[in-house]
Amino acid sequence: MVPIHDTDVGEERWSKSEWENYELWEKVELRLKRQKRLWVFATAATVIFFSAIPTVVDRWPKWKTRSAARYLAQEINRMKRVASIERASYRLQFAEGAKFEYFIEKVKDCKVMSGALVRSLPVNSIAMEEGYTLIPPKTGQELGIPGLIHSFCYDYLAGSVISEYPNSVAGFGIISVKDLAEKRLDRISLLLLSGPSADVSFD
């Protein structure tokens, strides 16, 4: 049997110690790399976040009006469905004044000016807040947006009664009061109704 000398034991202990130190520094280096990546990611995310704030603030009114237009489209589709089921005529009309509210009436036919009130409520009170309004037809003409309406009637036989032209396109325009005063048109949302079936589209 080969004798084990103290020098051999010392060399083996030294070798093990070297490897332990190497593994320790390797772990430290990996941790530092992860921290560096995290800092780079956090910095990039912060820059993107703060650079996006002006865009969000600028486009927020557009998103609000688009949300209201979608809600109004759902209400019109619901009204059309009920009119077909009940074999009746219904009119959706916006109230006069600054309040962004509408009411729905059940009418004998779309030529009648008034009927029985079915419901009256603000357009999507969750999505809409004070400071938004429907663009009146006359104001729409002045802004170069013809065909805006403030009421819509649907007859279960004749279909939509938007204007005297059966295949015309008309719609509701929604805008913030501030943009209306400044005549800023890039944040308007339009709910367009076309044809006798009042096909819905957005702009």
C-alpha positions as a Markdown table, in Angstrom:
| # | Residue | x | y | z |
|---|---|---|---|---|
| 1 | Met | 0.0 | 0.0 | 0.0 |
| 2 | Val | 1.3 | 3.4 | -1.0 |
| 3 | Pro | 1.8 | 5.7 | 2.0 |
| 4 | Ile | -0.1 | 9.0 | 2.1 |
| 5 | His | 2.1 | 11.9 | 3.0 |
| 6 | Asp | 1.1 | 15.2 | 4.5 |
| 7 | Thr | 2.1 | 17.1 | 1.4 |
| 8 | Asp | -0.4 | 15.0 | -0.7 |
| 9 | Val | -3.2 | 15.8 | 1.7 |
| 10 | Gly | -2.3 | 19.5 | 1.7 |
| 11 | Glu | -2.3 | 19.6 | -2.2 |
| 12 | Glu | -5.7 | 17.9 | -2.3 |
| 13 | Arg | -7.1 | 20.4 | 0.2 |
| 14 | Trp | -5.7 | 23.3 | -1.7 |
| 15 | Ser | -7.2 | 22.0 | -5.0 |
| 16 | Lys | -10.6 | 21.6 | -3.4 |
| 17 | Ser | -10.4 | 25.1 | -1.9 |
| 18 | Glu | -9.5 | 26.5 | -5.4 |
| 19 | Trp | -12.6 | 24.9 | -7.0 |
| 20 | Glu | -14.8 | 26.1 | -4.2 |
| 21 | Asn | -13.6 | 29.7 | -4.7 |
| 22 | Tyr | -14.1 | 29.3 | -8.5 |
| 23 | Glu | -17.7 | 28.1 | -8.0 |
| 24 | Leu | -18.4 | 30.9 | -5.6 |
| 25 | Trp | -17.1 | 33.6 | -8.0 |
| 26 | Glu | -19.0 | 32.0 | -10.8 |
| 27 | Lys | -22.3 | 32.3 | -8.8 |
| 28 | Val | -21.5 | 35.9 | -7.9 |
| 29 | Glu | -20.8 | 36.7 | -11.6 |
| 30 | Leu | -24.1 | 35.2 | -12.6 |
| 31 | Arg | -26.0 | 37.1 | -9.9 |
| 32 | Leu | -24.3 | 40.4 | -11.1 |
| 33 | Lys | -25.3 | 39.6 | -14.7 |
| 34 | Arg | -28.9 | 39.0 | -13.7 |
| 35 | Gln | -29.0 | 42.3 | -11.7 |
| 36 | Lys | -27.5 | 44.1 | -14.7 |
| 37 | Arg | -30.2 | 42.7 | -17.0 |
| 38 | Leu | -32.9 | 43.6 | -14.5 |
| 39 | Trp | -31.6 | 47.2 | -14.3 |
| 40 | Val | -31.5 | 47.5 | -18.1 |
| 41 | Phe | -35.1 | 46.1 | -18.4 |
| 42 | Ala | -36.4 | 48.4 | -15.6 |
| 43 | Thr | -34.7 | 51.5 | -17.2 |
| 44 | Ala | -36.2 | 50.6 | -20.6 |
| 45 | Ala | -39.6 | 50.0 | -19.1 |
| 46 | Thr | -39.5 | 53.3 | -17.3 |
| 47 | Val | -38.4 | 55.2 | -20.4 |
| 48 | Ile | -41.2 | 53.6 | -22.4 |
| 49 | Phe | -43.8 | 54.3 | -19.7 |
| 50 | Phe | -43.0 | 58.0 | -19.4 |
| 51 | Ser | -42.7 | 58.5 | -23.1 |
| 52 | Ala | -46.2 | 56.9 | -23.5 |
| 53 | Ile | -47.9 | 59.2 | -21.0 |
| 54 | Pro | -48.3 | 62.2 | -23.5 |
| 55 | Thr | -49.8 | 59.8 | -26.1 |
| 56 | Val | -52.2 | 58.3 | -23.6 |
| 57 | Val | -53.3 | 61.8 | -22.4 |
| 58 | Asp | -53.8 | 63.0 | -26.0 |
| 59 | Arg | -55.7 | 59.9 | -27.2 |
| 60 | Trp | -57.8 | 59.4 | -24.0 |
| 61 | Pro | -60.8 | 61.5 | -25.3 |
| 62 | Lys | -60.8 | 59.4 | -28.5 |
| 63 | Trp | -60.9 | 56.2 | -26.5 |
| 64 | Lys | -63.8 | 57.5 | -24.4 |
| 65 | Thr | -65.9 | 58.6 | -27.3 |
| 66 | Arg | -65.2 | 55.3 | -29.1 |
| 67 | Ser | -66.4 | 53.4 | -26.1 |
| 68 | Ala | -69.6 | 55.5 | -26.0 |
| 69 | Ala | -70.1 | 54.9 | -29.7 |
| 70 | Arg | -69.8 | 51.1 | -29.2 |
| 71 | Tyr | -72.3 | 51.3 | -26.3 |
| 72 | Leu | -74.7 | 53.3 | -28.4 |
| 73 | Ala | -74.4 | 50.7 | -31.3 |
| 74 | Gln | -75.3 | 47.9 | -28.8 |
| 75 | Glu | -78.3 | 49.9 | -27.7 |
| 76 | Ile | -79.5 | 50.5 | -31.3 |
| 77 | Asn | -79.0 | 46.8 | -32.2 |
| 78 | Arg | -81.0 | 45.9 | -29.1 |
| 79 | Met | -83.8 | 48.3 | -30.1 |
| 80 | Lys | -83.9 | 46.9 | -33.6 |
| 81 | Arg | -84.2 | 43.3 | -32.2 |
| 82 | Val | -87.0 | 44.3 | -29.9 |
| 83 | Ala | -88.8 | 46.1 | -32.7 |
| 84 | Ser | -88.7 | 43.0 | -34.9 |
| 85 | Ile | -89.8 | 40.7 | -32.1 |
| 86 | Glu | -92.7 | 42.9 | -31.0 |
| 87 | Arg | -93.6 | 44.1 | -34.5 |
| 88 | Ala | -93.4 | 47.7 | -33.5 |
| 89 | Ser | -91.6 | 50.9 | -34.1 |
| 90 | Tyr | -89.0 | 52.4 | -31.7 |
| 91 | Arg | -87.2 | 55.8 | -31.8 |
| 92 | Leu | -84.0 | 56.6 | -30.0 |
| 93 | Gln | -83.5 | 60.3 | -29.5 |
| 94 | Phe | -81.0 | 62.4 | -27.6 |
| 95 | Ala | -82.3 | 64.9 | -25.1 |
| 96 | Glu | -81.9 | 68.6 | -25.7 |
| 97 | Gly | -79.2 | 70.5 | -23.7 |
| 98 | Ala | -75.8 | 69.8 | -22.4 |
| 99 | Lys | -76.5 | 66.4 | -20.7 |
| 100 | Phe | -75.3 | 63.5 | -22.8 |
| 101 | Glu | -78.5 | 61.5 | -22.4 |
| 102 | Tyr | -81.0 | 59.7 | -24.7 |
| 103 | Phe | -84.4 | 58.2 | -24.4 |
| 104 | Ile | -86.2 | 55.5 | -26.3 |
| 105 | Glu | -89.9 | 55.7 | -27.3 |
| 106 | Lys | -92.3 | 53.2 | -28.7 |
| 107 | Val | -94.2 | 54.9 | -31.5 |
| 108 | Lys | -97.1 | 54.0 | -33.7 |
| 109 | Asp | -94.8 | 54.5 | -36.7 |
| 110 | Cys | -91.7 | 56.5 | -37.5 |
| 111 | Lys | -93.8 | 59.5 | -38.9 |
| 112 | Val | -95.3 | 60.1 | -35.4 |
| 113 | Met | -93.3 | 62.7 | -33.5 |
| 114 | Ser | -93.7 | 61.3 | -30.0 |
| 115 | Gly | -94.7 | 58.0 | -28.3 |
| 116 | Ala | -94.6 | 56.1 | -25.1 |
| 117 | Leu | -91.3 | 56.5 | -23.2 |
| 118 | Val | -89.6 | 53.1 | -22.7 |
| 119 | Arg | -86.3 | 54.2 | -21.1 |
| 120 | Ser | -84.2 | 57.2 | -20.5 |
| 121 | Leu | -80.6 | 57.1 | -19.4 |
| 122 | Pro | -77.1 | 58.4 | -20.0 |
| 123 | Val | -74.9 | 56.8 | -22.7 |
| 124 | Asn | -72.7 | 54.4 | -20.9 |
| 125 | Ser | -72.3 | 56.2 | -17.6 |
| 126 | Ile | -69.3 | 54.0 | -16.9 |
| 127 | Ala | -67.4 | 55.0 | -20.1 |
| 128 | Met | -68.6 | 58.5 | -20.4 |
| 129 | Glu | -68.1 | 61.4 | -17.9 |
| 130 | Glu | -69.0 | 65.0 | -17.9 |
| 131 | Gly | -67.4 | 66.9 | -20.7 |
| 132 | Tyr | -68.6 | 64.9 | -23.7 |
| 133 | Thr | -71.5 | 65.7 | -26.0 |
| 134 | Leu | -73.3 | 64.7 | -29.2 |
| 135 | Ile | -72.5 | 66.8 | -32.2 |
| 136 | Pro | -75.7 | 68.5 | -33.3 |
| 137 | Pro | -76.5 | 68.2 | -37.1 |
| 138 | Lys | -76.1 | 71.9 | -37.7 |
| 139 | Thr | -72.8 | 72.0 | -36.0 |
| 140 | Gly | -71.7 | 68.9 | -38.0 |
| 141 | Gln | -72.5 | 70.8 | -41.2 |
| 142 | Glu | -70.3 | 73.7 | -40.0 |
| 143 | Leu | -67.5 | 71.3 | -39.2 |
| 144 | Gly | -67.7 | 69.6 | -42.6 |
| 145 | Ile | -69.4 | 66.4 | -41.3 |
| 146 | Pro | -72.7 | 66.1 | -43.1 |
| 147 | Gly | -75.3 | 63.5 | -42.2 |
| 148 | Leu | -75.2 | 63.7 | -38.5 |
| 149 | Ile | -78.4 | 63.0 | -36.7 |
| 150 | His | -79.8 | 63.3 | -33.1 |
| 151 | Ser | -82.5 | 60.7 | -33.4 |
| 152 | Phe | -83.0 | 57.3 | -35.1 |
| 153 | Cys | -86.3 | 55.4 | -35.7 |
| 154 | Tyr | -86.6 | 51.8 | -36.6 |
| 155 | Asp | -89.8 | 50.2 | -38.0 |
| 156 | Tyr | -90.2 | 46.5 | -38.1 |
| 157 | Leu | -91.5 | 46.6 | -41.6 |
| 158 | Ala | -89.8 | 49.6 | -43.3 |
| 159 | Gly | -86.6 | 49.2 | -41.4 |
| 160 | Ser | -84.6 | 52.3 | -40.5 |
| 161 | Val | -85.9 | 55.7 | -41.1 |
| 162 | Ile | -82.8 | 57.9 | -41.2 |
| 163 | Ser | -83.8 | 60.4 | -43.9 |
| 164 | Glu | -85.8 | 60.6 | -47.0 |
| 165 | Tyr | -83.2 | 58.6 | -48.9 |
| 166 | Pro | -83.5 | 54.9 | -48.0 |
| 167 | Asn | -79.9 | 54.0 | -48.8 |
| 168 | Ser | -78.3 | 57.1 | -47.3 |
| 169 | Val | -75.7 | 57.0 | -44.6 |
| 170 | Ala | -76.1 | 58.9 | -41.4 |
| 171 | Gly | -74.7 | 58.8 | -37.9 |
| 172 | Phe | -74.1 | 60.1 | -34.5 |
| 173 | Gly | -71.0 | 62.1 | -33.7 |
| 174 | Ile | -69.5 | 62.1 | -30.2 |
| 175 | Ile | -66.9 | 64.6 | -29.1 |
| 176 | Ser | -65.5 | 66.2 | -26.0 |
| 177 | Val | -66.8 | 69.6 | -25.2 |
| 178 | Lys | -63.3 | 71.0 | -25.2 |
| 179 | Asp | -62.5 | 69.6 | -28.7 |
| 180 | Leu | -65.9 | 71.0 | -30.0 |
| 181 | Ala | -65.0 | 74.4 | -28.7 |
| 182 | Glu | -61.5 | 74.2 | -30.3 |
| 183 | Lys | -63.0 | 72.6 | -33.5 |
| 184 | Arg | -60.5 | 69.7 | -33.1 |
| 185 | Leu | -61.8 | 66.8 | -35.2 |
| 186 | Asp | -59.2 | 64.1 | -34.9 |
| 187 | Arg | -60.7 | 62.7 | -31.6 |
| 188 | Ile | -64.3 | 62.5 | -32.9 |
| 189 | Ser | -66.0 | 59.1 | -32.9 |
| 190 | Leu | -68.7 | 58.5 | -35.4 |
| 191 | Leu | -71.4 | 55.7 | -35.3 |
| 192 | Leu | -72.6 | 55.3 | -38.9 |
| 193 | Leu | -75.9 | 53.7 | -39.9 |
| 194 | Ser | -76.4 | 52.8 | -43.5 |
| 195 | Gly | -79.3 | 51.2 | -45.5 |
| 196 | Pro | -82.8 | 50.1 | -44.5 |
| 197 | Ser | -81.4 | 47.6 | -42.0 |
| 198 | Ala | -79.2 | 50.3 | -40.3 |
| 199 | Asp | -75.9 | 48.5 | -40.7 |
| 200 | Val | -73.5 | 49.7 | -38.0 |
| 201 | Ser | -70.0 | 50.9 | -38.7 |
| 202 | Phe | -67.5 | 53.1 | -36.9 |
| 203 | Asp | -65.2 | 55.9 | -37.9 |
